[in-house]
């Protein structure tokens, strides 16, 4: 392969019961839709890596690495609160790991490349629409500063697959710090496999949390470290108005990155109980539920880690509970800092005041059906006296002006760092997918992709990509694509 790129698979250092060998289904007529050159460079891949026909064949499942073959991972998970002890990668295969020039290790995974040991009767394939959605969403999340898996390549397979209708197929090359999930621990805990739990814990600590290795209780230190990262991740989601849609424990990574952009969406008109996912009938994963679900998922992880905490059962539970209790204050602190910045307020000086102001603003947004992203831009323009704020926002705006620092330039700078002018809006993604399907036209996809790579650039305010949807364009439901 070009430039002798070497893939590793350190996950194979774990026993064979952690994974299964897999072989992708070759795409019949693969074509490249997008390649993430910036990500490739950061990984240390050659600039023209994708130009090698062997590389395209590899990412399309048409060519196999000589040794070792791709693998899929075993894991369990709570899905909408119900425990499933046997899940695993049903349409994803890990082709290898790569160490970037700065020393960080990343997984490269093919998503939608065919059935695996864990497909449970499914075809293991992905429609092109969800591939486009995940590429756009993950890149937006990265560039706006949210920890996330990323997309290296999007490929059309040339094959048709059937969901509710016949759709073109696609394969996404996904990159993450690792694909180890809360559910990976749950899988071995459900089998009372103490040896596997200890091996997995050691691997995760070495790869992601080396500071935990010397702790008096490594399992406890690991739980707390994962709780901290999860708190900061979900605080970032909330500040951005992002709704994941399927916060099952098998969709939560121990490294603290966002993964599985299935029925996700970004808020248009603000509504605290907003749900987009077509499969979330009860609203379990609604926007305002996400912080609490994060803690619920951590409790499930703590239960899986319990056998590795020293002490009798009561002591184990008490210690795990103490570690979990660090989540709520960590989330509150991270969220308060981000929301204060969105309002240009000095959070450190008046944290309670800035928090209450933000909650009052959300209430105003909801009662007046205001767009979440655009409201912060409107506040900024009102502060600059570029445009008056709407009457429904005026009482809150006047109160807010009284709390701003005298140096309004510093407030503007903070707001411009915290409030994107453009987000990957649901309707624009759907337009891009529709044009790719109906016209084989990727111009909207590439136009939107280019814009969301600089989400804080205020020149985007004049772009149609930044505009909220018209009533007839509003997306009410999103789908996972499995």
Helices and strands as residue ranges (DSSP letters): G 2-4, G 10-13, G 16-18, E 19-21, E 31-35, H 37-43, G 49-51, H 53-59, E 71-73, E 77-79, E 82-84, E 92-99, E 105-111, E 126-127, H 128-144, E 150-162, E 166-176, H 182-190, H 194-208, G 210-212, H 218-240, E 242-243, G 249-251, E 265-266, G 287-289, H 290-305, G 306-308, H 313-342, H 351-368, H 372-383, H 391-403, H 408-418, H 426-439, H 443-452, G 458-462, G 464-466, G 471-473
